[in-house]
Structures are given as structure tokens and as C-alpha cells.
Amino acid sequence: MLRCVSFTIPSPVENLSHRETELVTQLEQRLKSQILRPIRVHICESELQLFGQVSSWHEKQQAQETAREMAPVYRIRNELRSNPDP
């Protein structure tokens, strides 16, 4: 059975290690400051997943590269949706 944990502040973090909790928190804060939109970060086994909506393909790639830089040991799964603002 896979251990998939959704974490956004202030969710319980019973299934995440202290290191994983810090990583998720720091990455969500960094992405919000760079992209100016909330992006959810989940850790599921050795995979780091990004969820949310961004305004361009460039922002989607920027979020992915930031995650790769901060969490190089995880496989990145980019589930961000790109919808330009009207």
C-alpha cells in the first residue's frame, strides 16, 4: 500500500517525517512567493507532487524546477494546471 500524504498548513502531519514536513512547508512558501499563487505539495513515497493552478506554461515549469532544486532525491510529478488569466 502506498503512503500518500496531502499536506497543507495546518493539516496533521502524522505520516510525514520531520524532514518531509519542513521540505513541504518551505517549498509551498517558496512557490507562493515566486509564482504568487498557492501551490499544494504532496509527498507520496519517493514522489513529490505539485497541485494547483498557474497562469502560464512558464510558471508551471518554474514551479517544477524549483521543486527539483529543493528536493533532488524525489521524482517530481507536476499536476499543475495552466490557465491564462482572462
N, C-alpha and C positions, 0 to 999 in steps of 0.2 A: 504494500500500500504506500502511495506517495504521501509525503508530508508537505502539503501546500498551505502556506500561511498567508493570509491577507493582513497587511499591517498598515494602518494609517493612524496617526495620533488621534485619540487616546485609546486605541484598541488594546486588549490584553495581548501580551507577548509571550505567553506561556511556552509556545513551541519554538521560539527563536532563541538562539544563544545571545549572550550579551553583545558579542561582536556583530552578529547579524542585525540586532536591533539598532545598534549605533550606525551601522552602514546604511540601513534603510532610512533612518531619520536624517542622516547627513545628506544622502543622495536626494531625498524628496525636497529638502530645504534648498540644496544647490540648484536643482532643476527649476524650482519655483522662482528663485532669484534670477536665473538665466533666461528662462522662457516666459516668465510672468504668468504662468498658469499652473494650477495644481496637477501633479502627475503622481499617480499611485504606484508604489513599488512593492512587488511581492517577491518573496523568496520561496522557491519550491525545489527542495533537494539542491541540485547544483545549478539551478536555473534562476536567473533574475529576470522578472517580468515587469514591463512598463505598461501602464494603462492610463488612458485619458484621451484628451483631445488637444491638438495643436493646430496652429493656423496655416502651417505650410509643411511641405516635404522637408525643407531645410531644417525646421525646428525638430521634426521627427528624427532626423539623422543626428542633429546636435545633441538631443537627449540620449540617443543610443551611444554616441561616442563618449559622452560624459559618464554614462554608466560603465562603459568598458574601461575607462580610465580609472574610475574609483573602485571597481570590482573586477579586476582582470581574471580572477580564478573562476568566475561564474560565466556560464553560457548566457548571452543576452537574448531575450525574446521580446521584441518590440511590437506590442499590440496597440500602439498609439494610433489614433485616427487623425488624419489630416483633412481639415475642413477650413477653407479660407473664410475669413470674416466677411459678412455681406457689406 
